[in-house]
Amino acid sequence: MNDELLHIVKKHSRAVKVRVDTQQKTIPDAKRNIDLTFHAIDIVARIAKFSVIKILFIESRLWLTELAISTLFAIERL
């Protein structure tokens, strides 16, 4: 994966995790965040030129979720 992208993702991961946790007040909010996470996993897979399955095996699920949410946040800020 591009080092610059990875740096952006890591920099924002904690703030994004807090933001997502505080926004999950209802079931629809939680479902929307899960949908966004899986969408972001697909983005990460395309950027890294890996299949989603390969990424799932490379990293733990928690790190992958943070990476996915952080990637969405980083893309949103560009």
C-alpha positions, 0 to 999 in steps of 0.5 A: 500500500502507498506509504503516504495513504497509510500515514494519512489513515493511521493519523486519523484512525483514533479520531474517526473511531471516536466519531463513529462510536458516538454516532452509533446511537440507533440501529440504523446508524450502526447499520449505516456505519457497517455499510460504510466500513464494507464500502471502505474495505473495497476502496482499500482493496482497490488502492492496494490492488489486493482482493478483499479476501487477501486483506482480511487474511493480512490484518486482524478484523479490528485493524481492518475496520479502523483502516477502512473507516479511517480511509473513508475519513481521509478521502472525505478530507481530500 
